[in-house]
Amino acid sequence: MAIIGQRNKLSIIRESAPGLYLNGGELGEILLPGRYIPRDLKPGDKLDVFVYLDSEDRLVATTETPLAVVGEIACLEVVSINPRVGAFLNWGLAKDLLLHHNKKPSQIYDQVGYESHSSFSQAFRKLFGKTPGEFQLESERSATAFE
């Protein structure tokens, strides 16, 4: 079965105009768009792909490698900010990752692969030397200074 937010080895089910459909097990068929298809493949072959949800919450696969997967913490570059929605982050894939501005660190731990806010905070502190809340407060102060 495919795991969203991770690399997976999935077999090709069929080919269609938009690309290849891969066997995601219980998740169903997962599209690998044409621009990511390596040469000389046939139904049944297995591909190493990263599986994620696109902007319309559809399962999509890519042969590109993201800068972080679910369960990892990474410092990503902000490429643009939409004040109504949030920040768009470069995570190494063609489409930027949306980080909603209304999400507090205590609300996202499970979305990034941690079982508790405490385990997420410990990993974050180990990487950045401060808790997610301290980091957010410091970032808000810095942003206010530039307004």
C-alpha positions as CSV (number, residue, x, y, z in Angstrom):
1,M,0.0,0.0,0.0
2,A,1.2,3.5,-0.8
3,I,1.9,5.9,2.0
4,I,1.2,9.6,1.4
5,G,4.1,11.9,2.1
6,Q,6.7,9.1,1.6
7,R,8.6,7.5,-1.2
8,N,7.0,4.3,-2.4
9,K,7.8,1.5,-4.9
10,L,4.6,1.2,-6.9
11,S,3.7,-0.9,-10.0
12,I,2.3,0.5,-13.2
13,I,-1.3,-0.5,-13.8
14,R,-2.0,1.3,-17.1
15,E,-1.0,4.2,-19.4
16,S,-3.3,7.1,-20.3
17,A,-3.1,10.6,-21.9
18,P,-2.1,12.4,-18.7
19,G,0.5,9.8,-17.7
20,L,0.8,6.4,-15.9
21,Y,-1.5,5.1,-13.3
22,L,0.2,3.3,-10.4
23,N,-1.2,0.8,-7.9
24,G,-1.6,2.6,-4.6
25,G,-3.2,-0.4,-2.9
26,E,-6.0,0.6,-0.6
27,L,-5.6,4.2,-1.8
28,G,-6.5,3.2,-5.4
29,E,-4.8,4.4,-8.6
30,I,-2.3,7.2,-8.3
31,L,-1.4,9.3,-11.3
32,L,2.3,9.8,-12.3
33,P,2.1,12.8,-14.8
34,G,3.7,12.3,-18.1
35,R,6.6,14.8,-17.5
36,Y,7.9,12.4,-14.7
37,I,7.8,9.1,-16.6
38,P,11.2,7.5,-17.3
39,R,11.7,5.8,-20.7
40,D,11.1,2.2,-21.5
41,L,8.5,1.3,-19.0
42,K,5.6,-1.2,-19.3
43,P,2.6,-2.3,-17.2
44,G,3.8,-4.3,-14.1
45,D,7.2,-2.4,-13.8
46,K,7.8,-0.8,-10.4
47,L,8.8,2.8,-9.9
48,D,10.2,4.6,-6.9
49,V,8.0,7.6,-6.5
50,F,7.0,10.2,-3.9
51,V,3.2,10.3,-3.3
52,Y,1.4,13.5,-2.2
53,L,-1.8,15.4,-2.5
54,D,-2.1,18.1,-5.2
55,S,-3.9,21.4,-4.7
56,E,-7.2,19.7,-5.3
57,D,-6.5,16.9,-2.8
58,R,-5.9,14.3,-5.5
59,L,-3.2,11.6,-5.1
60,V,-0.3,12.3,-7.4
61,A,3.1,10.7,-7.7
62,T,6.4,12.2,-8.8
63,T,9.9,10.8,-9.5
64,E,11.3,14.1,-8.0
65,T,12.7,14.0,-4.4
66,P,11.3,16.5,-1.9
67,L,13.6,18.2,0.6
68,A,11.6,16.6,3.5
69,V,9.0,13.9,3.8
70,V,6.3,13.3,6.4
71,G,7.9,12.8,9.8
72,E,10.9,15.0,9.1
73,I,11.5,18.6,10.0
74,A,13.3,20.9,7.5
75,C,13.9,24.6,7.1
76,L,12.3,25.5,3.8
77,E,12.6,28.7,1.8
78,V,9.5,30.9,1.6
79,V,9.0,31.7,-2.1
80,S,5.8,33.8,-1.7
81,I,3.2,34.9,0.8
82,N,-0.5,35.2,0.3
83,P,-1.9,37.2,3.3
84,R,-5.3,35.5,3.0
85,V,-4.0,32.0,2.8
86,G,-0.4,31.6,4.0
87,A,3.2,31.0,2.8
88,F,4.3,29.0,-0.1
89,L,7.5,27.0,0.6
90,N,10.0,25.5,-1.8
91,W,10.2,21.9,-0.9
92,G,12.1,20.6,-3.9
93,L,9.1,19.7,-6.1
94,A,7.6,21.5,-9.1
95,K,4.6,22.7,-7.0
96,D,5.3,24.7,-3.9
97,L,4.0,23.6,-0.5
98,L,1.3,25.7,1.2
99,L,1.7,26.4,4.9
100,H,-1.6,27.9,6.1
101,H,-1.0,31.0,8.2
102,N,-3.8,30.1,10.6
103,K,-2.1,26.9,11.8
104,K,-0.4,26.9,15.1
105,P,2.5,24.5,15.8
106,S,0.2,22.6,18.3
107,Q,-2.2,22.0,15.4
108,I,0.2,20.6,12.8
109,Y,2.2,17.9,14.6
110,D,0.0,15.0,13.3
111,Q,0.0,16.4,9.7
112,V,3.8,16.1,9.6
113,G,4.0,12.6,11.0
114,Y,4.3,13.0,14.8
115,E,2.0,11.2,17.2
116,S,2.0,14.1,19.8
117,H,2.7,17.8,20.0
118,S,5.4,16.9,22.6
119,S,7.4,14.6,20.2
120,F,7.1,17.2,17.5
121,S,8.4,19.9,19.9
122,Q,11.3,17.8,21.0
123,A,12.4,17.1,17.4
124,F,12.0,20.7,16.5
125,R,14.0,21.9,19.5
126,K,16.8,19.5,18.7
127,L,17.0,20.9,15.1
128,F,16.5,24.6,15.8
129,G,17.4,25.1,19.5
130,K,13.9,26.4,20.4
131,T,10.4,25.2,20.6
132,P,8.0,25.7,17.6
133,G,6.1,28.4,19.7
134,E,9.3,30.3,20.4
135,F,10.3,30.1,16.8
136,Q,6.9,31.4,15.6
137,L,7.0,34.2,18.1
138,E,10.5,35.2,17.0
139,S,9.4,35.1,13.4
140,E,6.3,37.3,14.0
141,R,8.5,39.9,15.8
142,S,10.9,39.9,12.9
143,A,8.1,40.3,10.3
144,T,6.6,43.2,12.3
145,A,10.0,44.9,12.4
146,F,10.0,45.0,8.6
147,E,6.5,46.3,8.1
